[in-house]
Amino acid sequence: MLGVALAWLFIVALVLGITWQLGKEMVQETNISHLRYESRLLADEITQQVSIRIKTLERLSLLFSQRINPNWLQMELRHHDTLLELFEGLVVSDASGRLIADWPVVPGRANLETGQQEYFRMLRSTGRPYVSQPFVGQASKIPMVLISVPRKGPEGEFQGFVGGVVSLNRGGLFDRLARLRLGERGYASVATATGKILYHPDRDLIMQDVPSASKNPLLDLALDGWQGDGVGVLLNGERGLQSFSQVWPADWVVGLFLPMEQAQLPLQEFIRQLWWVWLSLAILMLPLLWVLLRQMLLPLHHLEEQIGEVGLGRRRKVNLDTNMFELREVSNTFNRVEDERQALLTSLHEREAFLDSILSSTPQGMFVANLDGDITYMNPALLKMLGIEAGAQPSDWLKQVHPDDRPGAVDMWRHSLRSGSEFLRQLRFHRSDNEMLWLEVHARAVLLTQGGHSLGLVGMVKDITERRQQEAIQRWEAEHDPLTGLLNRRGFERRLEEAFADFQKTNTPSALILFDLDHFKPINDEGGHALGDEMLRRIAQVVAWEVRRSDHVARQGGDEFGVLLPSCTLHQAKIIADSLRKAVAEISVIQESKDGTASKEYKVTLSLGVTTFSEDDTAIDVAMERADSASYEAKNLGRNSVVVKVANATGNHEDLITLFD
């Protein structure tokens, strides 16, 4: 009786365990699919909302073009009062960035200077619509973003901008997110590509930085432009399902997050109920099972003996003398299966030869592995792709897998063997001729039609080297300036964040140089943009030559440049800054005359601001503002000079050092 009870409990535990494992994967896949659908839907809706606002502002900008009268502009804004359904407020600036009209009127916003704001500089330099980084309004004191488009004159010159203020506290952009329901603890969030939170159910987190890359690698990938889903660490430290989609017009990231515990809660409740049902059935059925087992034991023993004799070849069939219909059916079925097995054995060699012929002739790389995970067969196409001999041992060519990819691939391979799930992995492989390939390996278990038992794994291998190279080129282009080949603002800020993180962890010193070009505007105005672009390319080449190989040089927009000097002291940074000033002063471009008159030569100088990270800095923006302020100080001192600003423990003390010719 005890044996029957233990056997029944073992069966119950086994079934519940399998149900739990399969259920977890199904629940996770279902929830991830739902999050993926919702995140893309939300991203599409926010993209549409942003696009509508940009198009609305563009139509307004066309109406306001060539208009500089503030009173007229103010009156026209009032006539467009219906636009307040899309914006918290509307503003118009002149070419210097001063606000000359706004609606509704907010005290302190009239005549507000925005010339030094990042969104104004981006509009002036690019001439295209722009969604600003989140900021706290100087007049309204609320967190917001500004969606703005440039105003242009009859010759296409920049005359200011028309902007729409969208509040992060109550803007219509995120209404869909506020209505979204992902259970009790699931939530949606929106952040900028620079890592600032725009929307979160917890209002205290708005305008805060997102978690670092070490805490949530998936989020870090999403900030770099990746879209996808997976499992990661949430803000409260627990693991959860995540899905990310991009809002391209605004350079935002939409994220949906669902704690793993909440995702698995229905499955846990189902398993708990199933356990009590099985336990109740076991208690009720044990007496009946005991009686039935006693009656069945003797015929089963005879059946066992005869099956053993068939296996040894002493007899060909099972002849069981019993009144039990079930056992007679078992014996008849066994005899039928034995006959089929003999027939299958007869044709087995022919089938193996046929399969070998198919695998050998297919151009797709294929392999077969046994239940222990050892690869027992590779077709010629795969051997040729990997450049290995047919008799090579798996342990030999496994060493040719890239060391960084090998542990993860081995762990996933073992997991696939244990769980019966598909194996899908991209990894690097070094051929014997030193050529490195990117391979996509996809394998799945071969299951019997009846019973679902696994016979091993069958897999395919694709050479995706060309595709990965193309993806690498696209990632490079996303962080580099197409004109000069230097880092763009996005790539530069990401490297600043990394250097600042190293400074906070290990106190590794890093220096920052920001500068713009003196006397650059006449080159564009008189010589044309082509001549100006040539000057920018030459300056970029000279600056890249002058700095160290480990330094990062960026063109942040227009004639604004930045240099990050990792592991660099302030003294070294001064020397490098002065060498840049002297080197750029030697550069010139010549405007070739068209009428035979003398050609005109143009030169530029640099106004450089230098600083280093300080322990009082809370973010890279603080250091960048200090370097930018030093650059403006250098320009006010007469240009062609270097100003160094450092912050000490007393607060805002500044050490000014100027170098000029």
C-alpha positions as CSV (number, residue, x, y, z in Angstrom):
1,M,0.0,0.0,0.0
2,L,2.9,2.3,0.9
3,G,4.5,1.6,-2.5
4,V,1.4,2.4,-4.4
5,A,1.0,5.7,-2.4
6,L,4.6,6.7,-3.1
7,A,4.3,5.8,-6.8
8,W,1.2,7.9,-7.1
9,L,2.7,10.9,-5.3
10,F,5.8,10.6,-7.5
11,I,3.6,10.7,-10.6
12,V,1.7,13.7,-9.2
13,A,4.9,15.5,-8.5
14,L,6.4,14.7,-11.9
15,V,3.3,15.9,-13.8
16,L,3.1,19.1,-11.7
17,G,6.8,19.7,-12.3
18,I,6.5,19.3,-16.0
19,T,3.3,21.4,-16.0
20,W,5.2,24.1,-14.0
21,Q,8.2,24.2,-16.4
22,L,6.1,24.2,-19.6
23,G,3.6,26.7,-18.1
24,K,6.4,29.1,-17.1
25,E,7.7,29.2,-20.7
26,M,4.2,29.6,-22.1
27,V,3.2,32.3,-19.6
28,Q,6.5,34.2,-20.2
29,E,6.2,33.9,-24.0
30,T,2.5,35.0,-23.9
31,N,3.3,38.0,-21.6
32,I,6.3,39.0,-23.7
33,S,4.2,38.9,-26.9
34,H,1.5,41.0,-25.2
35,L,4.2,43.5,-24.0
36,R,5.7,43.6,-27.5
37,Y,2.4,44.4,-29.1
38,E,1.5,47.0,-26.5
39,S,4.9,48.7,-26.6
40,R,4.8,49.0,-30.4
41,L,1.2,50.2,-30.3
42,L,2.1,52.9,-27.7
43,A,5.2,53.9,-29.7
44,D,3.2,54.3,-32.8
45,E,0.6,56.4,-31.0
46,I,3.1,58.7,-29.4
47,T,4.9,58.9,-32.8
48,Q,1.6,60.0,-34.4
49,Q,1.0,62.5,-31.6
50,V,4.5,64.0,-32.0
51,S,4.1,64.1,-35.8
52,I,0.7,65.8,-35.6
53,R,2.2,68.5,-33.3
54,I,5.2,69.0,-35.6
55,K,3.1,69.4,-38.7
56,T,0.8,71.8,-36.9
57,L,3.8,73.9,-35.9
58,E,5.1,73.8,-39.4
59,R,1.9,75.2,-40.8
60,L,2.0,77.9,-38.1
61,S,5.6,78.7,-39.0
62,L,4.7,79.2,-42.6
63,L,2.0,81.7,-41.5
64,F,4.5,83.6,-39.2
65,S,7.3,83.6,-41.8
66,Q,8.7,87.1,-42.5
67,R,6.7,88.5,-39.6
68,I,8.7,90.2,-36.8
69,N,6.1,92.4,-35.2
70,P,5.5,91.0,-31.7
71,N,2.0,92.5,-31.4
72,W,0.9,90.9,-34.6
73,L,2.4,87.6,-33.6
74,Q,0.7,87.8,-30.2
75,M,-2.7,88.5,-31.8
76,E,-2.3,85.6,-34.2
77,L,-1.4,83.2,-31.4
78,R,-4.7,84.1,-29.7
79,H,-6.5,83.4,-33.0
80,H,-5.1,79.9,-32.8
81,D,-6.4,79.2,-29.4
82,T,-7.7,75.8,-30.5
83,L,-4.1,74.6,-30.7
84,L,-4.0,74.5,-26.9
85,E,-5.7,71.1,-27.2
86,L,-2.3,69.9,-28.4
87,F,0.0,72.2,-26.4
88,E,0.2,73.7,-22.9
89,G,1.3,76.9,-24.6
90,L,2.7,78.4,-27.8
91,V,5.8,80.6,-28.1
92,V,7.6,82.5,-30.9
93,S,11.2,83.7,-30.8
94,D,13.3,86.0,-32.8
95,A,16.6,85.0,-34.5
96,S,18.6,85.6,-31.2
97,G,16.3,83.3,-29.2
98,R,14.4,86.0,-27.3
99,L,10.7,85.1,-26.9
100,I,8.6,87.8,-28.6
101,A,5.1,86.2,-28.3
102,D,3.4,83.6,-26.2
103,W,-0.1,82.2,-25.6
104,P,-1.5,81.8,-23.1
105,V,0.5,84.6,-21.5
106,V,2.7,83.3,-18.6
107,P,4.3,85.9,-16.4
108,G,8.0,86.0,-16.9
109,R,7.9,84.2,-20.3
110,A,7.8,87.3,-22.4
111,N,11.3,88.4,-23.5
112,L,12.8,85.3,-22.1
113,E,16.2,84.5,-23.5
114,T,16.6,81.0,-25.0
115,G,19.7,81.5,-27.1
116,Q,21.8,79.3,-24.9
117,Q,19.3,76.5,-24.7
118,E,20.2,73.2,-26.4
119,Y,16.9,73.2,-28.4
120,F,17.6,76.7,-29.8
121,R,21.1,75.8,-30.9
122,M,19.9,72.6,-32.5
123,L,17.2,74.5,-34.4
124,R,19.6,77.2,-35.6
125,S,22.3,74.7,-36.7
126,T,20.1,72.0,-38.3
127,G,17.1,74.1,-39.6
128,R,14.8,71.1,-38.9
129,P,12.0,70.5,-36.4
130,Y,13.3,69.4,-33.0
131,V,12.0,67.9,-29.8
132,S,14.0,69.2,-26.9
133,Q,15.4,67.4,-23.9
134,P,13.2,67.7,-20.8
135,F,13.7,70.8,-18.8
136,V,12.0,72.8,-16.0
137,G,10.4,76.0,-17.5
138,Q,12.1,79.2,-16.4
139,A,8.8,80.9,-16.1
140,S,6.3,78.1,-15.4
141,K,8.6,76.0,-13.2
142,I,7.1,72.8,-14.4
143,P,8.9,69.9,-16.2
144,M,8.2,70.0,-20.0
145,V,9.6,69.5,-23.4
146,L,9.5,72.0,-26.3
147,I,8.5,70.8,-29.8
148,S,9.7,73.5,-32.1
149,V,10.2,74.3,-35.8
150,P,12.4,77.0,-37.3
151,R,11.0,80.2,-38.9
152,K,12.7,81.1,-42.1
153,G,12.9,84.3,-44.1
154,P,12.5,84.8,-47.9
155,E,16.1,83.7,-48.5
156,G,15.8,80.8,-46.2
157,E,17.6,82.6,-43.3
158,F,16.9,81.6,-39.7
159,Q,14.4,84.1,-38.1
160,G,13.7,82.2,-34.9
161,F,11.3,79.4,-34.1
162,V,7.7,78.6,-33.3
163,G,7.4,76.2,-30.4
164,G,4.7,74.3,-28.5
165,V,5.2,73.5,-24.8
166,V,4.1,70.0,-23.7
167,S,3.9,69.5,-20.0
168,L,5.3,66.2,-18.7
169,N,2.8,66.4,-15.8
170,R,-0.4,66.7,-17.8
171,G,0.4,66.6,-21.5
172,G,-1.8,64.7,-23.9
173,L,1.2,62.8,-25.3
174,F,1.0,60.2,-22.7
175,D,-2.7,59.8,-22.1
176,R,-2.6,56.3,-23.6
177,L,0.1,55.3,-21.1
178,A,-1.9,56.5,-18.2
179,R,-4.9,54.4,-19.3
180,L,-2.8,51.3,-19.8
181,R,-3.3,48.4,-17.4
182,L,-0.7,45.7,-16.9
183,G,-2.0,44.1,-13.7
184,E,-1.4,45.5,-10.3
185,R,2.3,46.2,-10.6
186,G,3.1,46.4,-14.4
187,Y,3.6,49.8,-15.8
188,A,4.8,51.7,-18.9
189,S,7.5,54.4,-19.0
190,V,9.0,56.8,-21.6
191,A,12.5,58.1,-21.6
192,T,14.8,60.2,-23.8
193,A,17.7,58.6,-25.7
194,T,20.0,60.5,-23.3
195,G,18.5,58.7,-20.3
196,K,15.9,61.1,-18.8
197,I,12.6,59.8,-17.7
198,L,9.7,61.6,-19.4
199,Y,6.7,59.5,-18.1
200,H,6.4,57.1,-15.2
201,P,3.4,56.2,-13.0
202,D,5.6,57.4,-10.1
203,R,5.6,61.1,-10.7
204,D,8.7,61.6,-8.5
205,L,10.8,59.8,-11.1
206,I,10.0,62.2,-13.9
207,M,13.2,64.1,-15.0
208,Q,15.3,61.6,-13.2
209,D,18.0,59.4,-14.8
210,V,17.2,55.9,-15.9
211,P,19.2,53.0,-14.2
212,S,22.7,52.5,-15.4
213,A,23.7,50.0,-18.1
214,S,25.1,47.6,-15.4
215,K,21.7,47.3,-13.8
216,N,19.6,47.0,-16.9
217,P,21.5,46.2,-20.1
218,L,18.3,45.9,-22.2
219,L,17.4,49.5,-21.3
220,D,20.9,50.6,-22.3
221,L,20.5,48.9,-25.6
222,A,17.1,50.6,-26.1
223,L,18.7,54.0,-25.4
224,D,21.1,53.2,-28.3
225,G,18.2,52.6,-30.7
226,W,17.5,48.9,-30.2
227,Q,13.9,47.6,-30.2
228,G,13.1,44.3,-28.6
229,D,12.1,42.5,-25.4
230,G,13.5,40.2,-22.8
231,V,14.0,39.7,-19.1
232,G,15.9,42.2,-16.9
233,V,16.0,44.0,-13.6
234,L,13.3,46.6,-12.8
235,L,13.7,49.8,-10.9
236,N,12.8,48.1,-7.6
237,G,15.5,45.4,-8.1
238,E,13.3,42.5,-8.9
239,R,13.4,40.6,-12.3
240,G,10.6,41.3,-14.8
241,L,9.6,41.1,-18.4
242,Q,10.5,44.2,-20.5
243,S,9.7,45.4,-24.0
244,F,11.1,48.5,-25.7
245,S,10.0,50.4,-28.9
246,Q,11.4,53.6,-30.4
247,V,9.6,57.0,-31.0
248,W,11.9,58.1,-33.8
249,P,10.7,61.7,-34.4
250,A,11.4,62.6,-30.8
251,D,14.3,60.2,-30.1
252,W,12.4,58.7,-27.2
253,V,12.1,55.1,-25.9
254,V,8.8,53.5,-24.8
255,G,9.3,50.7,-22.2
256,L,6.7,48.3,-20.8
257,F,7.6,46.4,-17.6
258,L,5.9,43.5,-15.9
259,P,7.3,41.9,-12.7
260,M,8.0,38.2,-13.2
261,E,6.2,37.3,-10.0
262,Q,3.0,38.9,-11.3
263,A,3.4,37.3,-14.7
264,Q,3.6,33.8,-13.0
265,L,0.9,34.4,-10.4
266,P,-2.0,32.8,-12.4
267,L,0.2,29.7,-13.1
268,Q,1.1,29.4,-9.4
269,E,-2.6,29.5,-8.5
270,F,-3.4,26.9,-11.1
271,I,-0.6,24.5,-9.9
272,R,-1.8,24.9,-6.3
273,Q,-5.4,24.0,-7.2
274,L,-4.2,21.1,-9.4
275,W,-2.1,19.8,-6.5
276,W,-5.1,19.6,-4.2
277,V,-7.2,17.9,-6.9
278,W,-4.6,15.2,-7.4
279,L,-4.1,14.7,-3.7
280,S,-7.8,14.3,-3.2
281,L,-8.0,11.8,-6.0
282,A,-5.1,9.8,-4.7
283,I,-6.7,9.4,-1.2
284,L,-9.9,8.2,-2.8
285,M,-8.4,5.8,-5.3
286,L,-5.7,4.2,-3.2
287,P,-7.9,1.3,-1.8
288,L,-9.3,0.5,-5.3
289,L,-5.8,0.6,-6.8
290,W,-4.5,-1.8,-4.2
291,V,-7.2,-4.4,-5.1
292,L,-6.6,-4.0,-8.8
293,L,-2.9,-4.2,-8.5
294,R,-3.1,-7.5,-6.6
295,Q,-5.1,-9.0,-9.4
296,M,-2.9,-7.7,-12.1
297,L,0.5,-8.6,-10.6
298,L,0.5,-12.2,-11.6
299,P,-0.4,-11.8,-15.3
300,L,1.9,-8.9,-15.6
301,H,4.8,-11.0,-14.3
302,H,4.1,-13.6,-17.0
303,L,3.9,-10.8,-19.6
304,E,7.3,-9.5,-18.4
305,E,8.9,-12.9,-18.7
306,Q,7.6,-13.4,-22.3
307,I,8.6,-9.9,-23.4
308,G,12.1,-10.6,-22.1
309,E,12.3,-13.9,-24.0
310,V,11.2,-12.0,-27.2
311,G,14.0,-9.5,-26.6
312,L,16.5,-12.4,-26.3
313,G,15.2,-14.0,-29.4
314,R,13.9,-17.2,-27.7
315,R,10.4,-16.6,-29.0
316,R,8.8,-14.6,-31.6
317,K,5.5,-13.6,-30.0
318,V,3.8,-13.2,-26.7
319,N,1.1,-15.7,-25.8
320,L,-0.6,-14.6,-22.6
321,D,-3.3,-16.8,-21.1
322,T,-5.5,-14.3,-19.1
323,N,-9.0,-13.2,-18.8
324,M,-8.0,-9.5,-18.5
325,F,-9.0,-7.8,-21.7
326,E,-6.5,-5.0,-21.1
327,L,-3.5,-7.4,-20.9
328,R,-4.6,-9.3,-24.0
329,E,-4.7,-5.9,-25.8
330,V,-1.2,-5.2,-24.5
331,S,0.1,-8.5,-25.7
332,N,-1.6,-8.1,-29.1
333,T,-0.2,-4.6,-29.4
334,F,3.2,-5.8,-28.4
335,N,3.1,-8.5,-31.1
336,R,2.0,-6.0,-33.7
337,V,4.8,-3.5,-32.7
338,E,7.3,-6.3,-32.8
339,D,6.3,-7.2,-36.3
340,E,6.5,-3.6,-37.3
341,R,9.9,-3.3,-35.6
342,Q,11.2,-6.2,-37.6
343,A,9.9,-4.6,-40.8
344,L,11.5,-1.4,-39.9
345,L,14.9,-3.0,-39.1
346,T,14.8,-4.6,-42.5
347,S,14.5,-1.2,-44.2
348,L,16.6,0.8,-41.7
349,H,19.8,0.7,-43.7
350,E,18.0,1.8,-46.9
351,R,16.5,4.7,-45.0
352,E,19.8,5.7,-43.5
353,A,21.4,5.7,-46.9
354,F,18.6,7.8,-48.3
355,L,18.9,10.3,-45.4
356,D,22.7,10.6,-45.8
357,S,22.2,11.3,-49.5
358,I,19.7,14.2,-48.8
359,L,21.9,15.7,-46.1
360,S,25.0,15.5,-48.2
361,S,23.4,17.2,-51.3
362,T,21.7,20.1,-49.5
363,P,23.6,23.4,-49.7
364,Q,22.5,24.4,-46.2
365,G,24.8,23.6,-43.3
366,M,23.2,20.9,-41.1
367,F,24.2,18.7,-38.2
368,V,22.8,16.0,-35.9
369,A,23.4,15.7,-32.1
370,N,22.6,12.9,-29.7
371,L,20.8,13.2,-26.4
372,D,24.2,13.9,-24.6
373,G,24.7,17.0,-26.8
374,D,27.6,15.5,-28.8
375,I,27.4,16.3,-32.6
376,T,27.5,13.0,-34.4
377,Y,27.1,14.2,-38.0
378,M,27.9,17.2,-40.1
379,N,27.0,17.4,-43.8
380,P,29.6,18.5,-46.4
381,A,28.1,22.0,-46.7
382,L,28.7,22.7,-43.0
383,L,32.2,21.2,-43.0
384,K,33.1,23.4,-46.0
385,M,31.6,26.5,-44.2
386,L,33.6,25.9,-41.0
387,G,36.7,24.8,-42.8
388,I,37.2,21.7,-40.7
389,E,37.9,18.1,-41.6
390,A,35.2,15.4,-41.6
391,G,36.9,13.4,-38.8
392,A,37.5,16.3,-36.4
393,Q,36.3,15.8,-32.9
394,P,33.6,18.2,-31.4
395,S,36.1,19.2,-28.7
396,D,38.6,20.3,-31.4
397,W,36.3,22.7,-33.4
398,L,34.5,23.9,-30.3
399,K,37.8,25.6,-29.4
400,Q,37.5,27.7,-32.6
401,V,34.3,29.3,-31.2
402,H,35.1,32.9,-30.0
403,P,36.1,32.8,-26.3
404,D,33.5,35.5,-25.5
405,D,30.7,33.5,-27.1
406,R,31.6,30.0,-26.0
407,P,30.3,30.0,-22.4
408,G,26.9,31.4,-23.3
409,A,26.5,29.1,-26.2
410,V,27.4,26.0,-24.1
411,D,25.0,27.0,-21.3
412,M,22.1,27.5,-23.8
413,W,22.9,24.2,-25.5
414,R,22.7,22.4,-22.2
415,H,19.5,24.1,-21.4
416,S,18.0,23.1,-24.7
417,L,19.0,19.5,-24.0
418,R,17.4,19.5,-20.6
419,S,14.2,21.4,-21.5
420,G,13.6,20.2,-25.1
421,S,13.4,23.9,-26.2
422,E,14.8,25.2,-29.4
423,F,18.4,26.4,-29.6
424,L,18.9,29.7,-31.4
425,R,22.2,31.5,-31.0
426,Q,24.5,33.8,-33.0
427,L,28.2,33.4,-32.3
428,R,31.6,34.1,-33.8
429,F,33.7,31.2,-35.3
430,H,37.4,31.3,-36.2
431,R,38.2,29.1,-39.2
432,S,41.5,27.4,-39.6
433,D,42.5,30.0,-42.2
434,N,42.0,32.8,-39.5
435,E,38.9,34.1,-41.1
436,M,36.2,35.0,-38.6
437,L,32.6,34.1,-39.4
438,W,29.3,35.2,-37.7
439,L,27.1,32.1,-37.5
440,E,23.4,31.6,-36.7
441,V,22.8,28.2,-35.2
442,H,19.2,26.9,-35.0
443,A,18.5,23.5,-33.6
444,R,15.4,21.7,-32.3
445,A,14.7,18.4,-30.7
446,V,13.5,15.5,-32.8
447,L,10.4,14.0,-31.1
448,L,8.6,10.8,-31.7
449,T,5.1,11.2,-33.1
450,Q,3.7,9.0,-30.4
451,G,4.8,9.9,-26.8
452,G,6.8,13.0,-27.6
453,H,10.1,11.4,-26.7
454,S,13.3,13.2,-27.9
455,L,15.7,11.3,-30.1
456,G,18.3,14.1,-30.2
457,L,18.8,17.4,-32.0
458,V,18.8,18.4,-35.6
459,G,20.2,21.8,-36.5
460,M,21.0,24.3,-39.3
461,V,23.9,26.7,-39.5
462,K,23.8,30.0,-41.5
463,D,26.7,32.3,-42.4
464,I,25.4,35.8,-41.3
465,T,28.8,37.5,-41.5
466,E,27.7,40.0,-44.1
467,R,24.5,40.9,-42.3
468,R,26.4,41.5,-39.0
469,Q,28.9,43.7,-40.8
470,Q,26.1,45.8,-42.2
471,E,24.5,46.1,-38.7
472,A,27.9,47.3,-37.3
473,I,28.1,50.0,-40.0
474,Q,24.6,51.2,-39.1
475,R,25.5,51.4,-35.4
476,W,28.6,53.4,-36.3
477,E,26.6,55.8,-38.5
478,A,24.1,56.4,-35.6
479,E,26.8,57.9,-33.4
480,H,29.1,59.7,-35.9
481,D,28.8,62.9,-37.9
482,P,28.6,62.2,-41.6
483,L,30.5,65.3,-42.6
484,T,33.7,65.0,-40.5
485,G,33.6,61.3,-39.4
486,L,33.8,62.5,-35.7
487,L,31.4,61.5,-33.0
488,N,28.0,63.2,-33.0
489,R,26.3,64.6,-29.9
490,R,24.7,61.3,-29.1
491,G,27.9,59.3,-29.3
492,F,29.9,62.0,-27.4
493,E,27.4,62.1,-24.5
494,R,27.4,58.3,-24.2
495,R,31.2,58.3,-23.9
496,L,30.9,61.2,-21.4
497,E,28.5,59.1,-19.3
498,E,30.9,56.1,-19.3
499,A,33.9,58.3,-18.3
500,F,31.9,60.0,-15.6
501,A,30.8,56.6,-14.3
502,D,34.5,55.5,-14.1
503,F,35.3,58.7,-12.3
504,Q,32.6,58.1,-9.7
505,K,33.6,54.4,-9.2
506,T,37.5,54.6,-9.4
507,N,38.2,58.3,-9.2
508,T,39.9,58.1,-12.6
509,P,40.5,61.7,-13.8
510,S,39.1,62.8,-17.1
511,A,39.2,66.2,-18.8
512,L,36.7,67.9,-21.1
513,I,37.4,70.5,-23.8
514,L,34.6,72.4,-25.5
515,F,35.2,74.9,-28.3
516,D,33.7,76.6,-31.2
517,L,35.2,78.4,-34.2
518,D,36.0,82.1,-34.3
519,H,35.3,84.0,-37.6
520,F,33.6,80.9,-39.1
521,K,30.4,82.7,-40.2
522,P,32.1,84.7,-43.0
523,I,33.3,81.5,-44.6
524,N,29.7,80.2,-45.0
525,D,28.3,83.6,-45.9
526,E,30.9,84.7,-48.4
527,G,32.6,81.5,-49.6
528,G,29.5,79.2,-49.4
529,H,28.6,76.2,-47.4
530,A,30.8,73.9,-49.5
531,L,33.9,76.0,-48.4
532,G,32.6,76.0,-44.8
533,D,32.3,72.2,-44.9
534,E,35.8,71.9,-46.2
535,M,37.1,74.0,-43.3
536,L,35.2,71.8,-40.9
537,R,36.7,68.6,-42.4
538,R,40.2,70.0,-42.1
539,I,39.7,71.1,-38.5
540,A,38.3,67.7,-37.6
541,Q,41.3,66.0,-39.2
542,V,43.9,68.3,-37.4
543,V,42.1,67.9,-34.0
544,A,42.1,64.1,-34.4
545,W,45.8,64.2,-35.1
546,E,46.7,66.4,-32.1
547,V,44.9,64.4,-29.4
548,R,45.8,61.0,-28.1
549,R,44.5,57.7,-29.6
550,S,42.4,57.0,-26.6
551,D,40.6,60.5,-26.7
552,H,37.2,61.1,-28.2
553,V,36.6,64.0,-30.5
554,A,33.1,65.1,-31.5
555,R,31.3,67.6,-33.6
556,Q,28.2,68.5,-31.6
557,G,26.6,70.6,-34.2
558,G,27.4,73.5,-36.5
559,D,30.8,74.8,-35.5
560,E,30.7,73.4,-32.0
561,F,33.2,70.7,-31.1
562,G,34.1,68.7,-28.0
563,V,37.1,66.6,-26.8
564,L,36.9,64.0,-24.0
565,L,40.3,63.1,-22.5
566,P,39.9,60.0,-20.4
567,S,42.6,59.3,-17.7
568,C,44.0,62.9,-18.3
569,T,45.1,65.4,-15.7
570,L,44.2,69.1,-15.8
571,H,47.9,69.9,-16.6
572,Q,47.9,67.6,-19.6
573,A,44.6,68.9,-20.8
574,K,45.9,72.5,-20.8
575,I,48.8,71.4,-23.0
576,I,46.6,69.6,-25.4
577,A,44.1,72.5,-25.6
578,D,46.9,75.0,-26.4
579,S,48.3,72.6,-29.1
580,L,44.8,72.5,-30.6
581,R,44.6,76.3,-30.6
582,K,47.9,76.6,-32.3
583,A,47.3,73.8,-34.8
584,V,43.9,75.1,-36.0
585,A,45.2,78.6,-36.3
586,E,47.5,77.3,-39.1
587,I,44.5,76.0,-41.2
588,S,43.2,78.0,-44.0
589,V,40.8,77.5,-47.0
590,I,40.9,79.6,-50.2
591,Q,37.9,80.8,-52.2
592,E,38.8,80.5,-55.8
593,S,37.8,83.6,-57.8
594,K,35.5,83.2,-60.8
595,D,36.3,86.5,-62.6
596,G,40.1,86.4,-62.5
597,T,40.4,88.6,-59.4
598,A,42.6,87.5,-56.5
599,S,41.5,84.5,-54.5
600,K,40.5,85.1,-50.8
601,E,42.0,83.1,-47.9
602,Y,40.0,82.4,-44.8
603,K,41.3,81.3,-41.4
604,V,39.6,80.6,-38.1
605,T,40.8,80.4,-34.4
606,L,39.5,78.6,-31.4
607,S,38.0,79.7,-28.1
608,L,38.5,76.8,-25.8
609,G,37.0,75.9,-22.5
610,V,38.8,73.3,-20.3
611,T,37.6,71.6,-17.2
612,T,37.8,68.2,-15.4
613,F,35.2,66.1,-13.5
614,S,34.7,67.2,-9.9
615,E,33.4,65.2,-6.9
616,D,30.6,67.8,-6.6
617,D,29.4,67.1,-10.1
618,T,26.0,65.3,-10.1
619,A,25.9,64.6,-13.8
620,I,27.9,65.3,-17.0
621,D,25.7,68.3,-17.7
622,V,27.4,70.1,-14.8
623,A,30.9,69.6,-16.2
624,M,29.7,70.4,-19.8
625,E,28.1,73.7,-18.5
626,R,31.4,74.6,-16.8
627,A,33.4,73.9,-20.0
628,D,30.9,75.7,-22.1
629,S,31.1,78.7,-19.8
630,A,34.8,78.7,-20.0
631,S,34.6,78.7,-23.8
632,Y,32.4,81.7,-23.8
633,E,34.8,83.4,-21.4
634,A,37.6,82.7,-23.9
635,K,35.5,84.3,-26.7
636,N,34.9,87.4,-24.5
637,L,38.6,87.7,-23.8
638,G,39.2,88.3,-27.5
639,R,39.0,84.8,-29.0
640,N,42.0,82.5,-29.9
641,S,42.5,81.7,-26.2
642,V,42.1,78.9,-23.7
643,V,40.2,79.3,-20.4
644,V,40.3,76.7,-17.7
645,K,37.6,76.4,-15.1
646,V,37.7,74.0,-12.1
647,A,35.3,73.7,-9.2
648,N,36.8,73.1,-5.7
649,A,35.2,71.9,-2.4
650,T,34.1,75.4,-1.4
651,G,31.5,75.6,-4.1
652,N,31.7,77.7,-7.3
653,H,35.3,79.0,-7.1
654,E,36.8,79.2,-10.6
655,D,40.4,79.2,-11.5
656,L,40.8,81.1,-14.8
657,I,43.9,80.5,-17.0
658,T,44.2,82.1,-20.4
659,L,46.6,81.2,-23.2
660,F,46.6,83.2,-26.3
661,D,48.8,84.7,-29.0
